């Protein structure tokens, strides 16, 4: 038989020197577990980028929140100014109405007094002559019907003055202030979007 030939199921004899190099059996090198130097640098750069980006985002976000808070505070100050201005206008109007009503009431009282003085010659002159109270009632009726609006204005002004400014918290005033605040907020938001 020829050398190197095999018959049947027998495996060929492997040479014990088959894996040897020219300098002997090579030493098996084990790879270290973990990242390579390049991987470590990439992770460090990514970490610095994430921390830096997060810091910048936080600063920008904090500045935006502070700006929004300042705008909200300015809006509240403007709303308070509007409320105070409306209260001042209402107080001036109430004062003017009260003064006009008082003047009207004074004029009416002077006219009634003049009527009573002019009619005092007829009081108690004889049978069927009017009494003083009847003359006063007639004069009041005569001048109140001639100028009834003045008495109504005087009564309403006096009632408003006695309430202690109860009209300031009326629903119409609150609605007006809320509507003004909403309009200012919408315009401020549009202005903010236009700036961006």
C-alpha angles and dihedrals in degrees: 000000000000121000114254093025120114133192131208124356099329116123119232116259109256114222112248088221098052097107095042120111126210089277099044135268112348116242113241109240116210118213116235116246116242137041129330121241091261091052091051091052091048092051091048092050091047091049093050090048092050094047093044093046091047092050092049092046091050092051092048091046092048091050091050092049091048090049091050091049091051091049091049091049091049090049091052090050090051091049090051090050090051091049092050092047091051091047089051091050092048091049092049090049092048090048091049092047092048092049092048091048091048091049090049091048090049091051091048092049091048090051092048091048091050090049091050091047091049092048096044091094090069097050113114096350095135149312111339092012111141120255122236093258091051091051091049091048092049092049092047091049092048096051097036092055090046092052106017093144091067092055092048090050090048091050094048093046091049091048091049090049091051093051091067098235097315091157093067094079095047119139091244091058092047090048091050093050093045091048091049091049091049092050091050091048092051092049091047091051092049090049090050091051091048091053092051 
